[in-house]
C-alpha cells in the first residue's frame, strides 16, 4: 500500500466519525486554501530559509547563522496542545 493509499484510508476513517456538516466545513476550508494560491508562496524542499534570531529556552538570543556555522540545523515547530 502506498503512502497516499494509507493517507486516504486514514482520512476516510476519520471522516466516518464526524458529522456531515463538520466534514463540509473542513472541505470548504481546504478548497479556500487551494484557491488562495498560498501553496505557490510557501518554501519548497531545498529552498534556503531566511536568516532569523530567536530566544532559546534560557532566554539567550541565538541566530540561525551562528548555528549553521557549527553544522546542519533542524528546525521544528510545536503548535502547542490541541
C-alpha positions as CSV (number, residue, x, y, z in Angstrom):
1,X,0.0,0.0,0.0
2,X,1.4,3.4,-1.0
3,X,1.6,6.3,1.4
4,X,-1.2,8.1,-0.5
5,X,-3.4,5.0,-0.1
6,X,-2.7,4.9,3.7
7,X,-3.5,8.7,4.0
8,X,-6.7,8.2,2.0
9,X,-7.7,5.3,4.3
10,X,-6.9,7.4,7.4
11,X,-8.9,10.3,6.1
12,X,-11.9,8.1,5.3
13,X,-11.8,6.5,8.8
14,X,-11.6,10.0,10.4
15,X,-14.4,11.4,8.4
16,X,-16.6,8.4,9.2
17,X,-16.6,9.6,12.8
18,X,-17.6,13.2,12.1
19,X,-21.0,14.8,11.4
20,X,-21.5,15.7,7.7
21,X,-21.7,19.5,8.5
22,X,-18.2,19.4,10.0
23,X,-16.8,17.4,7.1
24,X,-18.3,20.0,4.7
25,X,-16.6,22.9,6.7
26,X,-13.3,21.1,6.5
27,X,-13.6,20.5,2.8
28,X,-14.6,24.1,2.1
29,X,-11.6,25.4,4.2
30,X,-9.3,23.1,2.1
31,X,-10.8,24.4,-1.1
32,X,-10.4,28.0,0.0
33,X,-6.7,27.4,0.8
34,X,-6.1,25.8,-2.6
35,X,-7.9,28.7,-4.4
36,X,-5.9,31.3,-2.4
37,X,-2.7,30.5,-4.1
38,X,-0.9,30.1,-0.8
39,X,0.7,26.9,-1.9
40,X,2.6,28.8,-4.6
41,X,4.2,31.1,-1.9
42,X,5.4,28.5,0.7
43,X,9.0,27.4,0.7
44,X,9.8,24.3,-1.3
45,X,12.0,21.4,-0.3
46,X,15.6,22.5,-0.7
47,X,14.8,26.3,-0.5
48,X,17.1,28.3,1.7
49,X,15.4,29.7,4.8
50,X,15.9,33.3,5.6
51,X,18.2,34.2,8.5
52,X,16.5,34.6,11.8
53,X,17.1,35.1,15.5
54,X,15.3,33.6,18.5
55,X,15.5,33.2,22.3
56,X,16.5,29.7,23.4
57,X,14.9,28.0,26.5
58,X,17.3,30.0,28.7
59,X,16.4,33.4,27.2
60,X,19.7,33.7,25.3
61,X,19.4,35.2,21.8
62,X,20.7,32.9,19.1
63,X,20.9,33.3,15.3
64,X,20.4,30.8,12.6
65,X,23.7,32.0,11.1
66,X,25.7,31.2,14.2
67,X,24.1,27.7,14.5
68,X,24.7,26.9,10.8
69,X,28.4,27.8,11.3
70,X,28.6,24.8,13.6
71,X,26.9,22.4,11.1
72,X,23.4,21.4,9.8
73,X,20.4,22.7,11.7
74,X,17.0,21.0,12.2
75,X,14.1,23.3,12.9
76,X,10.9,22.0,14.4
77,X,7.7,23.9,15.1
78,X,5.5,23.0,18.0
79,X,1.9,24.3,17.8
80,X,1.1,23.5,21.4
81,X,-1.6,21.4,22.9
82,X,-4.8,20.8,20.9
